[in-house]
Amino acid sequence: MVYRRTERTKRHAQTKEEAFVRAAHALVAQEGFAGAKVAAVAGACGVSAGSLYSYFGSRDELLAQVFRRAAGRELDAVRAAVDAAPGDPEARLRAFADTFTGRALRGRRLAWSLLFEPVSPVVERERLVYRREYAQLCEGVIRDGVAAGRFARQNAAVAAGAVIGAISEALVGRLSPEVAQKTEVPDARLVAEIRDFCLRALGRAPS
């Protein structure tokens, strides 16, 4: 009986934790990390603010888990697109850039929060982990392209970091909730422009 009671307690705790993470994720997607305050998260779950601390040591701990989940989904989507692309390094680079950029534009507020919003050091450490993951994925594509003679000879690790930085910087103005949206370049064209820039930067004229 003790074992069953312990298992029920464990399942209950997991259910409560999941509810807090889901509520916090929804708030981040709407208002950013700044909007995912303890009172708001607890209110969305219909419980007192203090109860959240029975499951998470701090607000930062909760938000770090939200970041891992949200960023992990985005990374998985980009990786799947690269894996599904033809073996041609250029096609894989296109898949990387198009998927990263396209998903960011479809989920602007969440993308801004994951990429640019000022966050606590705890969450920032998670951000750096995922930036390295993206860079490593891109580095593999570039290295294959250099080896195949499709991209200019270059340091693949340095080039990958530059590609990630270029994509991110090109998205800042479009994603920022503080800047008026500009419509001179439609989203589809922006995706193409960013992709073509990356191909040119790697030493290959886009077709």
MARBA-3410 file (N, C-alpha, C, O; in Angstrom, 1 decimal):
207
0.8,-1.2,0.0,0.0,0.0,0.0,0.9,1.3,0.0,0.5,2.3,-0.6 ~ 2.0,1.2,0.7,2.8,2.4,0.8,3.4,2.7,-0.6,3.5,3.8,-1.0 ~ 3.8,1.6,-1.3,4.3,1.8,-2.7,3.3,2.4,-3.6,3.6,3.4,-4.4 ~ 2.1,2.0,-3.6,1.0,2.5,-4.4,0.8,4.0,-4.1,0.6,4.8,-5.0 ~ 0.8,4.3,-2.8,0.5,5.7,-2.4,1.7,6.6,-2.9,1.4,7.7,-3.3
2.9,6.1,-2.8,4.0,6.8,-3.3,3.9,7.1,-4.8,4.2,8.2,-5.3 ~ 3.5,6.1,-5.5,3.4,6.2,-7.0,2.3,7.2,-7.3,2.4,8.0,-8.3 ~ 1.2,7.2,-6.6,0.1,8.1,-6.8,0.6,9.5,-6.6,0.3,10.5,-7.3 ~ 1.4,9.7,-5.5,1.9,11.0,-5.2,2.9,11.5,-6.3,2.8,12.7,-6.6 ~ 3.7,10.6,-6.8,4.6,10.9,-7.9,3.9,11.4,-9.1,4.2,12.4,-9.7
2.8,10.6,-9.5,2.1,11.0,-10.7,1.4,12.3,-10.5,1.3,13.1,-11.4 ~ 0.8,12.5,-9.3,0.2,13.8,-9.0,1.1,15.0,-9.2,0.8,16.0,-9.8 ~ 2.3,14.8,-8.6,3.4,15.9,-8.7,3.7,16.1,-10.2,3.9,17.3,-10.6 ~ 3.9,15.1,-11.0,4.2,15.2,-12.4,3.1,16.0,-13.1,3.4,16.8,-14.0 ~ 1.9,15.6,-12.8,0.7,16.3,-13.4,0.7,17.8,-13.1,0.4,18.6,-14.0
1.0,18.1,-11.8,1.0,19.5,-11.4,2.1,20.3,-12.1,2.0,21.4,-12.6 ~ 3.3,19.7,-12.1,4.5,20.3,-12.8,4.2,20.6,-14.3,4.5,21.6,-14.8 ~ 3.6,19.6,-14.9,3.2,19.7,-16.3,2.2,20.9,-16.5,2.3,21.6,-17.5 ~ 1.3,21.0,-15.6,0.3,22.1,-15.7,1.0,23.4,-15.6,0.7,24.4,-16.3 ~ 1.9,23.6,-14.7,2.7,24.8,-14.5,3.5,25.1,-15.7,3.5,26.3,-16.2
4.1,24.1,-16.3,5.0,24.3,-17.5,4.1,24.8,-18.7,4.5,25.7,-19.4 ~ 3.0,24.1,-18.8,2.1,24.4,-20.0,1.6,25.9,-19.8,1.5,26.6,-20.8 ~ 1.2,26.2,-18.6,0.7,27.6,-18.4,1.7,28.6,-18.6,1.5,29.6,-19.2 ~ 2.9,28.4,-18.1,4.0,29.3,-18.3,4.4,29.4,-19.8,4.7,30.5,-20.3 ~ 4.4,28.3,-20.5,4.7,28.3,-21.9,3.7,29.2,-22.7,4.1,29.9,-23.6
2.4,29.0,-22.4,1.4,29.8,-23.0,1.6,31.3,-22.8,1.4,32.1,-23.7 ~ 2.0,31.7,-21.6,2.2,33.1,-21.2,3.4,33.6,-22.0,3.4,34.7,-22.5 ~ 4.5,32.8,-22.1,5.7,33.2,-22.8,5.3,33.4,-24.3,5.8,34.4,-24.8 ~ 4.6,32.6,-24.8,4.2,32.7,-26.2,3.4,33.9,-26.5,3.4,34.5,-27.6 ~ 2.6,34.4,-25.5,1.8,35.6,-25.7,2.5,36.9,-25.2,2.3,37.9,-25.9
3.2,36.8,-24.1,3.7,38.0,-23.5,5.3,38.0,-23.3,5.8,39.0,-22.8 ~ 5.9,36.9,-23.6,7.3,36.8,-23.3,7.6,36.3,-21.9,6.7,36.1,-21.1 ~ 8.9,36.1,-21.6,9.3,35.6,-20.3,8.9,36.6,-19.2,8.5,36.2,-18.1 ~ 8.9,37.9,-19.6,8.6,38.9,-18.6,7.1,38.8,-18.1,6.8,39.1,-17.0 ~ 6.3,38.3,-19.0,4.9,38.1,-18.7,4.5,36.9,-17.9,3.4,36.7,-17.4
5.5,35.9,-17.8,5.2,34.7,-17.1,5.6,34.8,-15.7,6.5,34.2,-15.2 ~ 4.9,35.6,-15.0,5.1,35.9,-13.6,4.5,34.7,-12.8,3.5,34.1,-13.2 ~ 5.0,34.5,-11.6,4.5,33.4,-10.7,3.0,33.5,-10.5,2.3,32.6,-10.7 ~ 2.5,34.7,-10.2,1.1,34.9,-9.9,0.3,34.6,-11.2,-0.8,34.0,-11.1 ~ 0.7,35.0,-12.3,0.0,34.7,-13.6,0.0,33.2,-13.9,-1.1,32.7,-14.3
1.1,32.6,-13.7,1.2,31.1,-14.0,0.3,30.4,-13.0,-0.5,29.5,-13.4 ~ 0.3,30.7,-11.7,-0.5,30.1,-10.7,-2.0,30.3,-11.0,-2.8,29.4,-10.9 ~ -2.3,31.6,-11.4,-3.7,31.9,-11.6,-4.2,31.1,-12.8,-5.4,30.7,-12.8 ~ -3.4,30.9,-13.8,-3.8,30.1,-15.0,-4.1,28.7,-14.6,-4.9,28.0,-15.3 ~ -3.4,28.2,-13.6,-3.6,26.9,-13.1,-4.7,26.8,-12.0,-5.0,25.7,-11.5
-5.2,27.9,-11.6,-6.3,27.9,-10.6,-5.8,27.6,-9.2,-6.5,27.1,-8.4 ~ -4.5,27.9,-8.9,-3.9,27.6,-7.5,-3.3,28.9,-7.0,-3.2,29.9,-7.7 ~ -2.8,28.9,-5.8,-2.1,30.0,-5.2,-0.7,30.1,-5.7,-0.1,29.1,-6.1 ~ -0.2,31.3,-5.7,1.2,31.5,-6.2,2.2,30.7,-5.4,3.2,30.2,-5.9 ~ 2.0,30.6,-4.1,2.9,29.9,-3.2,3.0,28.4,-3.6,4.1,27.8,-3.3
1.9,27.8,-4.1,2.0,26.4,-4.4,3.0,26.0,-5.5,3.4,24.9,-5.6 ~ 3.3,27.0,-6.4,4.2,26.7,-7.4,5.6,26.3,-6.9,6.3,25.5,-7.5 ~ 5.9,26.9,-5.7,7.3,26.6,-5.2,7.3,25.3,-4.5,8.4,24.8,-4.1 ~ 6.2,24.6,-4.5,6.3,23.2,-4.0,6.8,22.2,-5.1,7.2,21.1,-4.8 ~ 6.8,22.8,-6.3,7.2,21.9,-7.5,8.5,22.5,-8.2,9.2,21.7,-8.9
8.7,23.8,-8.0,9.9,24.4,-8.6,10.6,25.2,-7.6,10.0,26.0,-6.8 ~ 12.0,25.1,-7.6,12.7,25.9,-6.6,12.6,27.4,-6.7,12.8,28.1,-5.8 ~ 12.4,27.8,-7.9,12.3,29.3,-8.2,11.6,29.5,-9.5,11.4,28.5,-10.3 ~ 11.2,30.7,-9.8,10.6,31.1,-11.1,11.6,30.8,-12.2,11.2,30.3,-13.3 ~ 12.9,31.1,-12.0,13.9,30.9,-13.0,13.9,29.4,-13.4,14.1,29.0,-14.6
13.8,28.5,-12.4,13.8,27.1,-12.7,12.7,26.7,-13.6,12.8,25.9,-14.5 ~ 11.5,27.2,-13.3,10.3,27.0,-14.2,10.6,27.5,-15.6,10.3,26.8,-16.5 ~ 11.0,28.7,-15.7,11.2,29.3,-17.0,12.3,28.6,-17.8,12.2,28.5,-19.0 ~ 13.3,28.1,-17.1,14.4,27.4,-17.8,13.8,26.1,-18.4,14.2,25.7,-19.5 ~ 12.9,25.5,-17.7,12.2,24.3,-18.2,11.3,24.6,-19.4,11.3,23.9,-20.4
10.6,25.8,-19.3,9.8,26.2,-20.5,10.7,26.5,-21.7,10.4,26.1,-22.8 ~ 11.9,27.1,-21.4,12.8,27.4,-22.5,13.3,26.1,-23.2,13.3,26.0,-24.4 ~ 13.7,25.2,-22.4,14.2,23.9,-22.9,13.1,23.2,-23.8,13.4,22.7,-24.8 ~ 11.9,23.2,-23.3,10.8,22.6,-24.1,10.6,23.3,-25.4,10.5,22.7,-26.5 ~ 10.4,24.6,-25.3,10.1,25.4,-26.5,11.2,25.4,-27.5,11.0,25.2,-28.7
12.4,25.6,-27.0,13.6,25.7,-27.9,13.9,24.3,-28.5,14.3,24.1,-29.6 ~ 13.6,23.2,-27.7,13.9,21.9,-28.1,12.9,21.5,-29.3,13.4,20.9,-30.2 ~ 11.7,22.0,-29.2,10.8,21.7,-30.3,11.2,22.4,-31.6,11.2,21.8,-32.7 ~ 11.7,23.7,-31.5,12.2,24.4,-32.6,13.4,23.7,-33.3,13.5,23.5,-34.5 ~ 14.3,23.3,-32.4,15.5,22.7,-32.9,15.2,21.3,-33.6,15.7,21.0,-34.6
14.3,20.6,-33.0,13.9,19.3,-33.6,13.3,19.5,-35.0,13.5,18.7,-35.9 ~ 12.5,20.6,-35.1,11.9,20.9,-36.4,12.9,21.2,-37.5,12.8,20.8,-38.6 ~ 13.9,22.0,-37.1,15.0,22.4,-38.0,15.8,21.1,-38.4,16.1,20.9,-39.5 ~ 16.1,20.4,-37.4,16.9,19.2,-37.6,16.2,18.2,-38.5,16.8,17.6,-39.4 ~ 14.9,18.0,-38.3,14.1,17.1,-39.1,14.1,17.6,-40.6,14.1,16.8,-41.5
14.0,18.9,-40.8,13.9,19.5,-42.1,15.3,19.2,-42.8,15.3,18.9,-44.0 ~ 16.4,19.4,-42.1,17.7,19.2,-42.7,17.8,17.7,-43.0,18.4,17.4,-44.1 ~ 17.4,16.8,-42.1,17.5,15.4,-42.4,16.7,14.9,-43.5,17.0,14.0,-44.3 ~ 15.5,15.6,-43.7,14.6,15.2,-44.8,15.0,15.8,-46.2,14.5,15.3,-47.2 ~ 15.9,16.7,-46.2,16.3,17.4,-47.4,17.2,16.4,-48.2,17.8,15.5,-47.6
17.3,16.6,-49.5,18.2,15.7,-50.3,19.7,15.8,-49.8,20.0,16.8,-49.1 ~ 20.5,14.9,-50.2,21.9,14.9,-49.7,22.7,16.1,-50.1,23.7,16.3,-49.5 ~ 22.3,16.8,-51.1,23.0,17.9,-51.6,23.2,18.9,-50.4,22.2,19.4,-49.8 ~ 24.4,19.4,-50.1,24.6,20.3,-49.0,23.8,21.6,-49.2,23.4,22.2,-48.2 ~ 23.7,22.1,-50.4,23.0,23.3,-50.6,21.5,23.1,-50.3,20.9,24.0,-49.6
20.9,22.0,-50.6,19.5,21.8,-50.3,19.4,21.7,-48.7,18.4,22.2,-48.2 ~ 20.3,21.1,-48.1,20.3,21.0,-46.6,20.4,22.4,-46.0,19.8,22.7,-45.0 ~ 21.3,23.2,-46.5,21.4,24.6,-46.0,20.1,25.4,-46.2,19.7,26.1,-45.4 ~ 19.5,25.2,-47.4,18.3,25.9,-47.6,17.2,25.4,-46.6,16.5,26.3,-46.1 ~ 17.2,24.1,-46.4,16.2,23.6,-45.4,16.4,24.2,-44.0,15.5,24.5,-43.3
17.7,24.3,-43.6,18.1,24.9,-42.3,17.6,26.3,-42.2,16.8,26.7,-41.3 ~ 17.9,27.1,-43.2,17.6,28.6,-43.2,16.1,28.8,-43.3,15.5,29.6,-42.6 ~ 15.5,28.1,-44.2,14.0,28.3,-44.5,13.2,27.9,-43.3,12.3,28.6,-42.9 ~ 13.6,26.7,-42.7,12.8,26.3,-41.5,13.0,27.1,-40.3,12.0,27.5,-39.6 ~ 14.2,27.5,-40.0,14.5,28.4,-38.9,13.8,29.7,-39.0,13.1,30.1,-38.1
13.9,30.3,-40.2,13.3,31.6,-40.4,11.8,31.6,-40.5,11.1,32.4,-39.9 ~ 11.3,30.6,-41.3,9.9,30.5,-41.4,9.1,30.2,-40.1,8.1,30.8,-39.9 ~ 9.7,29.4,-39.3,9.0,29.1,-38.0,9.1,30.3,-37.1,8.1,30.6,-36.4 ~ 10.2,31.0,-37.1,10.3,32.2,-36.3,9.2,33.3,-36.7,8.6,33.9,-35.9 ~ 9.0,33.4,-38.0,8.0,34.4,-38.5,6.6,34.0,-38.2,5.7,34.8,-38.1
6.4,32.7,-38.2,5.0,32.2,-37.9,4.7,32.3,-36.4,3.5,32.4,-36.0 ~ 5.7,32.3,-35.6,5.5,32.4,-34.1,6.4,33.5,-33.5,7.2,33.3,-32.7 ~ 6.1,34.8,-34.0,7.0,35.9,-33.7,7.2,36.1,-32.2,8.4,36.3,-31.9 ~ 6.2,36.1,-31.4,6.4,36.5,-30.0,7.2,35.5,-29.3,8.2,35.8,-28.6 ~ 7.0,34.2,-29.6,7.8,33.1,-29.0,9.2,33.2,-29.5,10.1,33.0,-28.7
9.3,33.4,-30.8,10.7,33.4,-31.4,11.5,34.6,-30.8,12.7,34.4,-30.5 ~ 10.9,35.7,-30.6,11.6,36.8,-30.0,12.0,36.5,-28.6,13.2,36.8,-28.2 ~ 11.2,35.8,-27.8,11.5,35.4,-26.5,12.7,34.4,-26.4,13.6,34.6,-25.6 ~ 12.6,33.5,-27.3,13.7,32.5,-27.4,15.0,33.0,-27.8,16.1,32.6,-27.4 ~ 15.0,33.9,-28.8,16.2,34.4,-29.4,16.8,35.7,-28.7,18.0,35.8,-28.6
15.9,36.6,-28.4,16.4,38.0,-28.1,16.0,38.6,-26.7,16.7,39.4,-26.2 ~ 14.9,38.2,-26.2,14.4,38.8,-25.0,15.4,38.7,-23.8,15.9,37.7,-23.6 ~ 15.7,39.8,-23.1,16.5,39.8,-22.0,16.0,38.8,-20.9,14.8,38.9,-20.6 ~ 16.8,37.9,-20.4,16.3,36.9,-19.5,17.3,36.7,-18.4,18.4,37.3,-18.4 ~ 17.0,36.0,-17.4,17.9,35.8,-16.2,19.1,34.9,-16.7,19.0,34.2,-17.7
20.2,34.9,-15.9,21.3,34.1,-16.2,21.0,32.6,-16.3,21.6,31.9,-17.1 ~ 20.0,32.2,-15.5,19.7,30.8,-15.6,19.1,30.4,-17.0,19.4,29.4,-17.5 ~ 18.2,31.2,-17.5,17.6,31.0,-18.8,18.6,31.3,-19.9,18.6,30.6,-20.9 ~ 19.4,32.3,-19.7,20.4,32.6,-20.7,21.4,31.4,-20.9,21.8,31.2,-22.1 ~ 21.7,30.7,-19.9,22.5,29.5,-20.1,21.9,28.5,-21.0,22.5,27.8,-21.8
20.5,28.3,-20.8,19.8,27.4,-21.7,19.9,27.9,-23.1,20.0,27.1,-24.1 ~ 19.8,29.2,-23.3,19.8,29.8,-24.7,21.2,29.5,-25.3,21.2,29.1,-26.5 ~ 22.2,29.6,-24.6,23.6,29.3,-25.1,23.7,27.8,-25.5,24.3,27.5,-26.5 ~ 23.1,27.0,-24.7,23.1,25.5,-25.1,22.5,25.3,-26.4,23.1,24.6,-27.3 ~ 21.3,25.9,-26.7,20.6,25.7,-27.9,21.3,26.4,-29.1,21.2,25.9,-30.2
21.9,27.5,-28.9,22.7,28.2,-29.9,23.8,27.3,-30.4,24.1,27.2,-31.6 ~ 24.5,26.6,-29.4,25.6,25.7,-29.8,25.0,24.5,-30.6,25.7,24.1,-31.6 ~ 23.8,24.0,-30.2,23.2,22.9,-31.0,22.9,23.3,-32.4,23.2,22.6,-33.3 ~ 22.4,24.5,-32.6,22.1,25.0,-34.0,23.4,25.2,-34.7,23.5,24.8,-35.9 ~ 24.4,25.7,-34.1,25.7,25.9,-34.8,26.3,24.6,-35.2,26.9,24.5,-36.2
26.2,23.6,-34.3,26.8,22.3,-34.6,26.0,21.7,-35.8,26.7,21.0,-36.7 ~ 24.7,21.8,-35.8,24.0,21.3,-37.0,24.4,22.0,-38.3,24.6,21.3,-39.3 ~ 24.4,23.3,-38.2,24.8,24.1,-39.4,26.3,23.7,-39.8,26.6,23.7,-41.0 ~ 27.1,23.6,-38.8,28.5,23.3,-39.1,28.7,22.0,-39.9,29.5,21.9,-40.8 ~ 27.9,21.0,-39.5,27.9,19.7,-40.3,27.6,19.9,-41.7,28.2,19.3,-42.6
26.5,20.7,-42.0,26.1,20.9,-43.4,27.2,21.7,-44.1,27.5,21.3,-45.3 ~ 27.8,22.7,-43.5,28.8,23.4,-44.2,30.1,22.6,-44.4,30.7,22.7,-45.5 ~ 30.5,21.8,-43.5,31.6,20.9,-43.6,31.4,20.0,-44.8,32.3,19.8,-45.6 ~ 30.2,19.4,-44.9,29.9,18.5,-46.0,30.0,19.3,-47.4,30.5,18.8,-48.4 ~ 29.5,20.5,-47.4,29.5,21.3,-48.6,30.9,21.7,-49.0,31.2,21.7,-50.2
31.8,22.0,-48.0,33.2,22.3,-48.4,33.8,21.0,-48.9,34.6,21.1,-49.9 ~ 33.6,19.9,-48.3,34.3,18.6,-48.7,33.8,18.3,-50.1,34.6,17.7,-50.9 ~ 32.6,18.6,-50.5,32.0,18.2,-51.8,32.3,19.3,-52.8,32.0,19.1,-54.0 ~ 33.0,20.4,-52.4,33.3,21.4,-53.4,32.1,22.3,-53.7,32.2,23.1,-54.7 ~ 31.1,22.2,-52.9,29.9,23.1,-53.2,30.0,24.4,-52.5,29.3,25.4,-52.9
30.7,24.5,-51.4,31.0,25.8,-50.7,32.5,26.1,-50.8,33.3,25.2,-50.9 ~ 32.8,27.3,-50.7,34.2,27.7,-50.6,34.9,27.1,-49.4,34.3,26.8,-48.4 ~ 36.2,26.9,-49.6,37.0,26.4,-48.4,37.0,27.4,-47.3,37.2,28.6,-47.5 ~ 36.7,26.9,-46.1,36.5,27.8,-45.0,36.5,27.0,-43.7,36.3,25.8,-43.7 ~ 36.6,27.7,-42.6,36.5,27.0,-41.3,35.0,26.8,-41.0,34.3,27.8,-40.8
34.5,25.6,-41.0,33.1,25.3,-40.9,32.5,25.8,-39.6,31.4,26.3,-39.6 ~ 33.2,25.7,-38.5,32.7,26.1,-37.2,32.5,27.6,-37.2,31.5,28.1,-36.7 ~ 33.5,28.4,-37.7,33.4,29.8,-37.7,32.2,30.2,-38.7,31.4,31.1,-38.3 ~ 32.2,29.6,-39.8,31.1,30.0,-40.8,29.7,29.7,-40.2,28.8,30.4,-40.5 ~ 29.6,28.6,-39.5,28.3,28.2,-38.9,27.8,29.3,-37.9,26.7,29.7,-37.9
28.8,29.7,-37.1,28.4,30.8,-36.1,28.0,32.0,-36.8,27.1,32.7,-36.4 ~ 28.7,32.4,-38.0,28.3,33.6,-38.7,27.0,33.4,-39.4,26.2,34.4,-39.4 ~ 26.6,32.2,-39.9,25.3,32.0,-40.5,24.2,32.2,-39.5,23.2,32.8,-39.7 ~ 24.4,31.6,-38.3,23.4,31.7,-37.2,23.2,33.2,-36.8,22.1,33.6,-36.7 ~ 24.4,33.9,-36.7,24.3,35.3,-36.4,23.6,36.1,-37.4,22.8,37.0,-37.1
23.9,35.8,-38.7,23.2,36.6,-39.8,21.7,36.3,-39.8,21.0,37.3,-40.0 ~ 21.3,35.1,-39.7,19.9,34.8,-39.7,19.2,35.5,-38.5,18.1,36.1,-38.7 ~ 19.8,35.4,-37.4,19.2,36.0,-36.2,19.1,37.5,-36.3,18.0,38.1,-36.1 ~ 20.2,38.2,-36.8,20.2,39.6,-36.9,19.2,40.1,-37.9,18.5,41.1,-37.8 ~ 19.0,39.3,-39.0,18.0,39.7,-40.0,16.6,39.6,-39.6,15.7,40.2,-40.2
16.4,38.9,-38.5,15.0,38.7,-37.9,14.7,39.7,-36.8,13.5,39.8,-36.5 ~ 15.7,40.4,-36.3,15.4,41.2,-35.1,14.3,42.2,-35.3,13.3,42.2,-34.5 ~ 14.4,43.0,-36.3,13.4,44.0,-36.6,12.0,43.5,-36.8,11.0,44.1,-36.4 ~ 11.9,42.3,-37.5,10.6,41.8,-37.8,10.0,41.1,-36.6,8.7,41.1,-36.5 ~ 10.8,40.6,-35.7,10.2,39.9,-34.6,10.0,40.8,-33.4,9.1,40.5,-32.5
10.7,41.9,-33.3,10.6,42.7,-32.1,9.2,43.2,-31.8,8.5,43.8,-32.7 ~ 8.7,43.0,-30.6,7.3,43.6,-30.2,7.4,45.1,-30.0,6.3,45.7,-29.9 ~ 8.6,45.6,-29.9,8.7,47.1,-29.6,8.8,47.9,-30.9,8.8,49.1,-30.8 ~ 9.0,47.3,-32.0,9.3,48.0,-33.3,8.1,47.8,-34.2,7.6,46.7,-34.3 ~ 7.6,48.9,-34.8,6.5,48.8,-35.7,6.9,47.8,-36.9,8.0,47.9,-37.4
5.9,47.0,-37.3,6.2,46.0,-38.3,6.3,46.7,-39.7,5.5,47.6,-40.0 ~ 7.3,46.3,-40.4,7.5,46.9,-41.8,7.1,45.8,-42.8,7.4,44.7,-42.6 ~ 6.3,46.3,-43.8,5.8,45.3,-44.7,6.4,45.4,-46.1,5.9,44.8,-47.1 ~ 7.5,46.2,-46.2,8.1,46.4,-47.6,8.6,45.0,-48.1,8.6,44.8,-49.3 ~ 9.0,44.1,-47.2,9.5,42.8,-47.6,8.5,41.8,-47.0,8.6,41.6,-45.8
7.7,41.2,-47.8,6.8,40.1,-47.3,7.5,39.0,-46.6,8.7,38.8,-46.9 ~ 6.9,38.3,-45.8,7.6,37.2,-45.0,8.2,36.2,-46.0,9.4,35.8,-45.8 ~ 7.5,35.8,-47.0,8.0,34.7,-47.9,9.3,35.3,-48.6,10.3,34.5,-48.8 ~ 9.3,36.6,-48.9,10.5,37.1,-49.6,11.6,37.3,-48.6,12.8,37.1,-48.9 ~ 11.3,37.6,-47.3,12.3,37.7,-46.3,13.0,36.4,-46.1,14.3,36.3,-46.0
12.2,35.3,-46.1,12.8,34.0,-45.9,13.8,33.7,-47.1,14.9,33.2,-46.8 ~ 13.4,34.0,-48.3,14.2,33.8,-49.5,15.5,34.6,-49.4,16.6,34.1,-49.8 ~ 15.3,35.9,-49.0,16.5,36.8,-49.0,17.5,36.3,-48.0,18.7,36.3,-48.2 ~ 17.1,35.8,-46.8,18.0,35.4,-45.8,18.7,34.1,-46.3,19.9,33.9,-46.1 ~ 17.9,33.2,-46.9,18.5,31.9,-47.4,19.5,32.2,-48.4,20.6,31.6,-48.4
19.2,33.1,-49.4,20.2,33.4,-50.5,21.4,34.1,-50.0,22.5,33.8,-50.5 ~ 21.2,34.9,-49.0,22.4,35.6,-48.4,23.4,34.5,-47.8,24.6,34.6,-48.0 ~ 22.8,33.6,-47.1,23.6,32.5,-46.5,24.4,31.7,-47.5,25.6,31.4,-47.3 ~ 23.7,31.4,-48.6,24.4,30.7,-49.7,25.5,31.5,-50.3,26.6,31.0,-50.6 ~ 25.3,32.8,-50.5,26.3,33.6,-51.1,27.5,33.8,-50.1,28.6,33.7,-50.5
27.2,33.9,-48.8,28.2,34.0,-47.8,29.1,32.8,-47.8,30.3,32.9,-47.4 ~ 28.5,31.6,-48.1,29.3,30.4,-48.0,30.1,30.2,-49.3,30.8,29.2,-49.5 ~ 29.9,31.1,-50.3,30.7,31.0,-51.5,30.0,30.2,-52.6,30.6,29.7,-53.5 ~ 28.7,30.2,-52.6,27.9,29.6,-53.6,26.7,30.5,-54.0,25.9,30.9,-53.2 ~ 26.6,30.8,-55.3,25.6,31.7,-55.8,24.3,30.8,-55.7,24.2,29.7,-56.3
23.2,31.4,-55.1,21.9,30.7,-55.1,21.3,30.5,-56.4,21.4,31.4,-57.3 ~ 20.7,29.3,-56.7,20.1,29.1,-58.0,18.7,29.6,-58.1,18.0,29.5,-59.1
END
